[in-house]
């Protein structure tokens, strides 16, 4: 199956690749990509999940969600059913599998907070951190704790947090914030805010966002990422870590 990942990525950049449709029986070490929302997919041995992993159900007292389910679909389900803890998904693109893999969230609200099981394995078998998880196996589905009380005020809070983000096509935050600092502020201080690499550049609105000005490509993004890491390390002695995923 041929997929043009530029059609999936939120920055509209990516390669056309022949991918495998993956399920629990035929998985063979492919790198599984969900909706590629915050990923730059330029190559690799890629798999995408079978459509049967796009589901939401209440089972055995838990909220079971297929890894191919979109964040927006889960948000809409929890809002409709007055379930708390998923309000932050209203403004996060992507799929549940990818969100678990990167422990997606906003501030202290993270998807791992309500997580109970991954593929029938306890959450405690895996390590989670800031925009990070140590999950070395494919995610097919997950079970979450059900808590009553969807909070509409939180949704407005998350909406307001997005106001300072660029409107142009981007992958979201390019780098994780180092402890005690902000990646965007450091990128701005080393002179990269608004600077272009081909048709990709660090946004003039928020320097931690790489945006596509129309015809950006993988090479442009990689060059910009490497330059930011180089300049920030030379200036601050801090090694920036990507929040986006680059697959070559």
C-alpha angles and dihedrals in degrees: 000000000000117000126185101214092194085072091057104037116091089227091052093233127120146100133272106248139176104240136186123236103233133205135163092274102048103035110132109173096293116155102247116219122195118192092328088227096146097021133096104213110192102150145326140109096306132187132182125204123258113256090247087080091066101093145106123206141154108239131168090350094306135100105246116198130184114234092236092059113114120244089236092055091053091046091052092048094050092046092051092047097042094243118158131217102049101076092111090065090074090084101031119093123208138057134300095250092054092043092054091046092055095031090237121205149119118261109315093347107096133165091238091064094081096027117122108163138016113198088339092307120120117257086233090070088070133060120234130190142152105326088336143099133177097226112143097177134069117272113226101165141343139206122225133193114255115230123175122232119067106207115218091182089063090053090057090047091054090046091055091049088062096056094091093053124102121260094215121096110285144151093240120247108005097202137029115248110256116232109283095004144069123242093212093054092050093048089051092048092054090055103254101116107117093006117136131214102196105309095337123082147161106269121255087218098053120003095211090067122084109206134195112233092195114291106035121151140196092267091055093053095047092048091051093047093050093047092052092049091048096049096043092050092049092049103036106014089237123130108219115220120212118244091189120072119240115195118189 
